[in-house]
Amino acid sequence: MRPSSISPRRSALRYADDVVDRWRHGSPEGQTIVLSVLIAATVLMFFGSIAWYGVFPAVSFLLPLVVGGLMLRWKPLAGLTAVALIAAVGAVAIEATRTGLPAGRIGTIVVIVVVALLQLYMARLNRSELPGPVGQAMFVDLRDRLQAQGNIPALPEGWRIESLIRSAEGTSYAGDFMVAHLSQDDTHLEIVLVDVCGKGVAAGTQALQFSGALGGLIGSLPPLGFFSAANDYLLRQHWVEGFATAVHVAIDFASGRYTILNAGHPPVLRWCSRNDSWYIDGASGTALGVTDRPHFQPSEGVLEPGEALLLYTDGVVESRGHDLADGIHALQDNAADAIRLGFAGAPGRILERVPDRGDDRAVLLIEREA
């Protein structure tokens, strides 16, 4: 008897999970089930209002409308709205035959109609054609999947990377991002820091799309081929502000030898342990998405134990009324002070010293431990 009593419960749970899963994917079946439940609840509220209007007044019909606005697409929501408005008007009309029609009830009907129209208008404007929570969850999932490409894998002993990105608008969407690739034998790392034109949420959608493209390219092409393919990709998008700056760093862990390729990005800084100073790297090049034949001048070097490379975006060093060289010089001083407590946590200490100038800011520190 016990298995037979558990089986229906499990079947009900499976059915409920299936319904939720269908709704999350925006399927017609999931929308139909949610619509049916809300219409049934509205009908029950209508009969409850006829019997006990004080318990289920007309304003109660706002509840299925609000829930429907969160869970339904435009067409099912329009059907639910029609049912809810008919039920609300009918309940008020029936109650009016008993007690009259106070002005307050007319105002309630007007409020319900206005809320219903606003719900329909917002659903009609939704270009994703998905209910708000479902569309937002899909976008967040896409963001997380693409940003995962910038996650730095565990590096061999003696090497460490730390990064920090802050959006201009305080959100998790920014025009600054990074992508990384560690070779299968854990001996070679490629990492790219990119700054898409724009800032905050406005540049976030382009950054998401661009990071997906770069995530599929990094590690599959040599650095020059990587930047050429990225440049061609941006030119094909025809975005209004369709250019980006980027810096590509490739490091061989065994020897410490690195190569830097710069595409219109602020220069990389290298910490020299012998002189306790940050030096400006000489790599230079054309920003991506500007011309179909960009020029790049790479640089090479060897990172000795106790030395580091500092990558950053223009939001860290640029400001109105000040020359870029002044901003880089100030960063050299700030970064030197920041690493007095060690390289660990240095990106955060650097950004704390940089005033918020209304632009996205990113700092990436690659250290070869002493």
N, C-alpha and C positions, 0 to 999 in steps of 0.2 A: 504493500500500500504506500510505502514511503516514496519509492521511485515514481509512482503515478502522480503523487501530489507535488513532486518537485518538477516533473516534466512540463506541466502547463505553465509554471512560473518561469522556467527557463525559456520556454517558447515565447512567452510574453516579453521577456527581457530582450531576446533576440529580435523580435519584431520591433520593439521600441528602438533598439540600436540601429536597425535597418532603416527605420523612418528618419531618425536623426541624421544618419549618414546620407540618405537621399536628399534631405533638405540642405545639408551642408554643401552638397555638390550642385544644388540648384536644379535638380531634375524635375520634370513635369509631375512625376508621381509624388515626389516629396511636397511640391507646392499644392497638389490636389488634396493630399492628406491634411496638411496644415489648414488649408482653406475650409475643408469639411469640418474640422474640429472647431474652428472659430465661428463658422456659420451656425453649427449646432449649439455652441455656447451662447451666441446672440439670440437664437430662437428660445432657448431656455430662459434667458434673461427677460425676454419679452413676456413670456407667460408668467414669470415671477413678478414682473412689473405690474401686470394686470391684477394679480392676486394681492401683492403687497407693494404698492407703489412707493411707500416710505422706505422700504428696504432696497428696492431696485428702481431708483428714479431715472429719468431720461439721461442724466449725465453719466450713468453707468455704462452706456453704450460707447463711451469714449474708450473704454478699456480694450475691447476687441479691435477697435480701429488703431489704437497705438501699437498693440501687439502685431497686428497685421502689417503696419508700416515697417516694422523691424524684420518681419519674416517672409513677406510676400513680394513677388514681382508686381509690375504695374497692372497687368490685366487681372490676375486674381484679386489684387487689392481693390480694383474698381468694382468687382462683383461683391466683395465683402462690404465695401462702402455703401453700395446701393441697399443691401440687406439691412445694415445697421441703421441707415437713415430712415428706411421704411419702418423698422421696428421702433425707433425712437419717436417718430411722429405719431405712429399708431398708439404707442403707450400713452403719450401725452393727450391724444384725442380721446381715448377711452377714459382716462382719468378726468378729463375736462367735463365729460357727460355726468360725472358724479359730483365733482366739487367746483366746477367752473374752470376758467382759464386765467390764472394770475399772470401778470406781466413777466414775472420771473421765469416761468416755464417757456415763454416765447424767447426770452434771452438765452435760455439753455439750448433750445433748438438752433438758434443762430450760431452759438459757439460750436456746437457739434458740426454744423455744416461747414464753418470756416476751418476747423481742424481737419475735417475730411478732405476738403479741397487742397489744403496745404500738404497733406500726406500724399495725395495723388500727384500734385505738382512736383514734389521732391522726388517721388518714384519715377516720374516721367523724365526728369532731368538726369537720372542715373544712367550714364552711358554704358556701364558694365552690365546692365540689365539683370543685376543680382541684388537681393536685399542687402541693406547696409552692412550688417554684421558679417554676412557671407562674403561680400565683396571686399570688405576690409581685411578679413582673415586671409583671403586669397592673396591680396596685395602684400600683407605682412609675411606670408609664407614665401612668396616670390622674393621679397627683399632678403629674408633670412637665407634662402638658398643661394642667392647670388653673393651676398656678403660672406658666406662661408668659404667662397673661393679665396678670400683675402686672409683667412685664418692661417697663421703661421704654424706649420707642423713642428714637432719637437726636433730641435737641432742637435747635432753631435756635441759631445762634451767639449767645453771650451768656447762655445759660441752662444750668443743670446740676442734676441730681438724683442723690442718693446715698442708699442705704437699707441697713439691716442688720436682720435678724431672728434672734433666738436663742431656741430652744425651752427650756422649763423643764427638760426631761429630756435635753437634749443631742442630740436627734434632728432629722431634717429635717421632722418633722411638728409643727405648732404651731397654736394657735388664732388667732394673729395672721397676717394676710395683707393684700395690697393688690391692687387692680386699677386699670388705667390705660387711657386712650384719648387718642390724639393725632389731631386732625382731619386730614382728607386734605390740606388746604393748609398743614399744619404751623404754624398760627397760634394754635391753642387746645388746651389740655391739661386733661383731667379726671383726677383721681387720688383714690382712696378708700383709706384705711387702716382696717381692721376688726379688732376684737377680739371673737372669739366666746367666750361664757361657758365657763369651764373652762381647762385648760392642757395642754400637751404632746400626747401621742398621743391621750388621751381626747377632746380637743377637735379633734384633727386631722381626723377623718372628717367632722365637721359643718362644719369650715372648708372642706374640699375641696368638699363639696356646695354650700355657700353661695357660695363663690367662683365656681363654675361658673354659678350663677344670676346673680350680679352682673356677671360678664363678658359675659353676653348683654344686660344692661340698660344698662351704662354707654355713654354716647355716643348712645343712642337716645332718652333721656328727659331733660327738664330736671332740675336737681338735686332740687327738691322732689318731682317725679314719681318720680325714681329712688329716693329714700328711702321714699316711700309704697309703691312696688312691692316694695322689699326688706322692708319691715315686714309687708306682707300675706303675702309668701312665708314668713317665719319663723312667723307665726301659723298658717299651714296645716300646718306640719311637726309641731306638737304634741310637740316635744322636751321632755324633762324640764327641762333648763336651756336654754330656747329663745330666749334674748335675746342681743343683741350690741350693742356700741357701735361707732360709726363716725364718721369725719370726712371730708367731701367738699370738695376744693379744686378750683376752676376758675380757670384763668389765661389771660389774653389776652397773648400774647408781645409784640405790637406796643406796647401801652400800659403793660403791667405791672400792669394792673388785675386783681384777684382777688376771688373770692367764696368764703366759707367757710360750710359747713353742718355743724352738729355734732349728733350723735345720742347724747347721753349720754357722750361721749368726753372725755378730759382736754383742756383747752383748747390750741389751737395757740399756739406762741410765735413772735413776729416780731422779727427782729434789726433794730434801728434803727441805721444807720451814723452818724447825726449824734450820737447819745448813747452809742454803743457799749454797748447794753443790749438784753436780751431782754424784750419786752413781751407780756403775756398778751392774747390775742384774746378778744373778748366774745361770739362765737357760742355758742349753747347749744341744747339740745333734749332730747327724750325718747329713751331707748334703743330700738332696734328690737326688735320682738317682744314688747313689754310691753302695749301697748294698741292698739286698732284705729283710734284717732284721735290719733296723736302730734302734738306741737307742736314747731315749730322756729323759732328766732330767728337768721337768718343775719347775717353781717357782711361788709363790703366794705372794700377798701383798694387802694392802689397800691404795688407793690413797686418801689422805686427801685434803680438800679444800686448794687451793694455790699450789698444787703439780702437777707434770706432768711426762709423760713418753716420751722419745726421742728414736725413731727408725731411723735407717740410714743404708746405704749399705756400702760395703767395699771401694768404691771409695772415701768416705769421710775421711777415716782414714788410708788407705794403701798407701804406696809409696815405691819405690825401695830404698834399702839401709837403711830403717828405720824399726824398730820393730813395730808390730801391737799395742803393749801396749803403745808405745810412741804416736802413732797416736790417740788412744783413750784418752790418757791423754791430748793431745793438744785439742781434741774435747771438753773435759770437760771444759777446760779453755775458749775456744771460745764460747761454748754454755752459759756459765755463764755470759760472757760479753754481748752476744746477747740478753739475756732476761732482762738486766738492764732497757731497754726501754719497757719492757712488753713482754708477750708471743706472742702477735699479731705481725706478720711479722718476728718472730724469725727464721723460716726455711730459709728465704731469706738472713737474716743477717749472719746466720751460713755458708751458702754456699759461700757467698761473702768472708769469711775469709779462705775458703779452696781453695788452689791452684788447678788448673786444671791439673790432672795427667794423662789425656788421658783415663779416665774411666767414666762410667755412675755414677751419684751421685744422691742420693735421701735422703730426710729428712722428717720425719713425727713426728709431735708433738701432743700429746694428753694431754689436760689440764683440770683439775678440778678447776673451777674458785673459787677464795676466796670469 
